[in-house]
């Protein structure tokens, strides 16, 4: 079974940067969007950034101008570059690959922003 493997989370201070990566363990066909979501303690999971097949992007208002989503040409890896991190960005971050029939999710990676 194909899995999404995330990396890049950690503990940083406010204003610093992190880059998250999410790679597939095998081939996934029919991907039409790739994205990142996050869930903070006591809150619902929310969309952070989404990248469509046509290159279109959507960002949560709270991260616009600070976060950038990208992917490799083979659509096997999606990245999230996070700059100017704030304490309110603290959450577990999950990657997501959408196909017509199945949504694939990563296991989550913890991002903690604290001084």
MARDREN-208308 format. One record per residue: x, y, z of N, C-alpha, C in turn; residue in three letters. Coordinates in steps of 0.1 Angstrom, whole numbers, padded with zeros to 4 digits, always signed. Example, Ala and Ser with C-alpha at 12.3 -4.5 7.8 and 13.67 -1.06 7.14 Angstrom:
BEGIN
+0132-0057+0078+0123-0045+0078+0132-0033+0078ala;+0128-0022+0071+0137-0011+0071+0129+0000+0079ser;
END
This chain:
BEGIN
+0008-0012+0000+0000+0000+0000+0009+0012+0000unk;+0005+0022-0009+0013+0034-0010+0012+0043+0003unk;+0023+0048+0008+0022+0057+0019+0029+0070+0016unk;+0025+0080+0023+0031+0093+0022+0040+0095+0034unk;+0053+0098+0032+0063+0099+0043+0067+0114+0044unk;+0065+0120+0055+0068+0134+0058+0081+0135+0065unk;+0087+0147+0063+0099+0150+0071+0101+0165+0072unk;+0109+0170+0081+0112+0184+0081+0107+0191+0093unk;+0098+0185+0101+0093+0192+0112+0103+0194+0123unk;+0099+0202+0133+0109+0204+0144+0105+0216+0153unk;+0114+0220+0161+0113+0231+0171+0121+0243+0166unk;+0114+0254+0163+0122+0266+0159+0117+0278+0167unk;+0124+0289+0166+0121+0301+0173+0112+0310+0163unk;+0104+0319+0169+0097+0328+0160+0106+0335+0150unk;+0101+0336+0138+0109+0343+0128+0117+0334+0119unk;+0119+0322+0124+0128+0312+0117+0120+0305+0106unk;+0127+0296+0099+0121+0289+0087+0122+0274+0089unk;+0113+0267+0082+0114+0253+0081+0109+0249+0067unk;+0113+0237+0062+0109+0232+0050+0104+0218+0052unk;+0091+0216+0050+0085+0202+0051+0086+0195+0037unk;+0088+0182+0038+0087+0174+0026+0078+0162+0028unk;+0072+0158+0017+0063+0146+0017+0065+0139+0005unk;+0069+0126+0006+0072+0118-0006+0064+0105-0005unk;+0060+0100-0017+0053+0088-0018+0062+0076-0018unk;+0058+0065-0012+0065+0053-0011+0064+0044-0024unk;+0055+0048-0032+0052+0041-0045+0045+0050-0055unk;+0040+0045-0065+0033+0053-0076+0019+0055-0072unk;+0015+0067-0074+0001+0071-0072-0004+0077-0085unk;-0015+0072-0091-0020+0076-0104-0032+0085-0102unk;-0033+0095-0111-0045+0103-0111-0045+0114-0101unk;-0033+0118-0097-0033+0129-0087-0038+0142-0093unk;-0048+0149-0087-0052+0161-0092-0049+0173-0083unk;-0045+0170-0071-0041+0181-0062-0032+0175-0051unk;-0023+0183-0046-0015+0180-0034-0015+0191-0024unk;-0015+0188-0012-0017+0199-0002-0011+0196+0011unk;-0011+0206+0020-0007+0205+0034-0019+0210+0042unk;-0021+0203+0053-0031+0206+0063-0024+0207+0077unk;-0030+0213+0086-0025+0213+0100-0036+0212+0110unk;-0032+0206+0122-0041+0205+0133-0034+0209+0146unk;-0039+0219+0152-0034+0224+0165-0042+0217+0176unk;-0036+0216+0188-0044+0210+0199-0057+0216+0201unk;-0068+0209+0202-0081+0214+0205-0088+0220+0193unk;-0081+0220+0181-0087+0226+0170-0089+0216+0158unk;-0098+0220+0149-0100+0212+0137-0088+0213+0127unk;-0087+0202+0120-0077+0202+0109-0081+0213+0099unk;-0071+0220+0094-0074+0231+0085-0064+0230+0073unk;-0069+0235+0062-0061+0236+0050-0050+0247+0052unk;-0038+0244+0048-0027+0254+0049-0024+0258+0035unk;-0022+0249+0026-0018+0252+0012-0022+0240+0003unk;-0026+0244-0009-0030+0234-0019-0025+0237-0033unk;-0020+0227-0040-0015+0229-0053-0022+0220-0063unk;-0028+0226-0073-0036+0218-0083-0027+0214-0094unk;-0032+0205-0102-0024+0200-0114-0021+0211-0124unk;-0030+0221-0125-0027+0232-0134-0018+0242-0128unk;-0013+0240-0116-0004+0249-0110-0010+0259-0101unk;-0023+0259-0101-0030+0269-0092-0028+0266-0077unk;-0027+0276-0069-0025+0274-0055-0035+0281-0047unk;-0038+0276-0035-0046+0282-0025-0039+0282-0012unk;-0040+0292-0004-0033+0293+0009-0043+0298+0019unk;-0042+0294+0031-0049+0299+0042-0045+0314+0044unk;-0054+0322+0047-0051+0337+0049-0040+0339+0059unk;-0039+0331+0069-0029+0332+0079-0015+0330+0075unk;-0013+0323+0064+0000+0319+0059+0004+0326+0046unk;-0005+0333+0040-0002+0340+0027+0010+0349+0029unk;+0019+0348+0019+0031+0357+0020+0043+0351+0028unk;+0040+0340+0036+0050+0334+0044+0053+0320+0040unk;+0043+0313+0035+0045+0298+0032+0044+0297+0016unk;+0051+0287+0011+0051+0284-0003+0050+0269-0005unk;+0040+0265-0013+0039+0251-0016+0045+0248-0030unk;+0052+0237-0032+0057+0233-0045+0058+0218-0046unk;+0062+0213-0057+0063+0199-0059+0074+0196-0070unk;+0078+0184-0070+0087+0180-0081+0080+0177-0093unk;+0087+0176-0105+0080+0174-0117+0073+0160-0118unk;+0078+0151-0111+0073+0137-0112+0060+0136-0103unk;+0057+0146-0096+0046+0146-0086+0047+0135-0076unk;+0059+0132-0072+0061+0122-0061+0064+0129-0048unk;+0067+0142-0048+0071+0149-0036+0065+0163-0036unk;+0059+0166-0024+0054+0180-0023+0061+0186-0011unk;+0064+0199-0012+0071+0207-0002+0063+0218+0003unk;+0066+0222+0015+0060+0234+0021+0072+0242+0028unk;+0075+0253+0021+0085+0262+0027+0078+0272+0036unk;+0082+0272+0048+0076+0280+0058+0086+0291+0064unk;+0083+0303+0061+0092+0314+0066+0085+0323+0076unk;+0092+0330+0083+0087+0339+0093+0077+0332+0102unk;+0081+0321+0107+0072+0313+0116+0067+0320+0128unk;+0055+0318+0132+0049+0324+0144+0045+0313+0154unk;+0043+0316+0166+0039+0306+0176+0025+0300+0172unk;+0017+0308+0166+0004+0302+0162+0004+0293+0150unk;+0016+0291+0144+0018+0281+0134+0021+0267+0140unk;+0022+0266+0153+0025+0254+0160+0013+0244+0158unk;+0016+0232+0152+0006+0222+0149+0013+0210+0144unk;+0005+0199+0142+0009+0188+0135+0005+0190+0120unk;+0015+0189+0111+0012+0192+0097+0011+0178+0089unk;+0001+0178+0081-0002+0166+0073-0002+0169+0058unk;+0005+0160+0051+0004+0162+0036-0008+0154+0031unk;-0012+0157+0019-0024+0151+0013-0023+0151-0002unk;-0025+0139-0008-0026+0137-0022-0040+0133-0026unk;-0046+0141-0034-0060+0138-0038-0060+0131-0052unk;-0068+0120-0053-0071+0114-0066-0086+0114-0067unk;-0091+0109-0078-0106+0108-0080-0113+0100-0069unk;-0106+0089-0065-0113+0079-0057-0107+0079-0042unk;-0095+0083-0041-0088+0081-0028-0081+0094-0024unk;-0082+0097-0011-0073+0107-0005-0062+0100+0003unk;-0050+0104+0000-0038+0098+0007-0033+0109+0017unk;-0030+0104+0029-0026+0113+0040-0012+0108+0046unk;-0004+0117+0049+0008+0114+0056+0005+0112+0071unk;+0015+0108+0078+0014+0104+0093+0014+0116+0101unk;+0018+0128+0096+0019+0140+0104+0033+0143+0109unk;+0037+0155+0109+0050+0159+0115+0047+0172+0123unk;+0053+0171+0135+0051+0182+0145+0060+0194+0142unk;+0053+0206+0141+0060+0219+0140+0057+0227+0153unk;+0068+0230+0160+0066+0238+0172+0074+0251+0171unk;+0067+0262+0172+0074+0275+0171+0073+0282+0185unk;+0084+0283+0192+0085+0288+0205+0098+0294+0208unk;+0098+0304+0217+0110+0311+0221+0115+0305+0234unk;
END
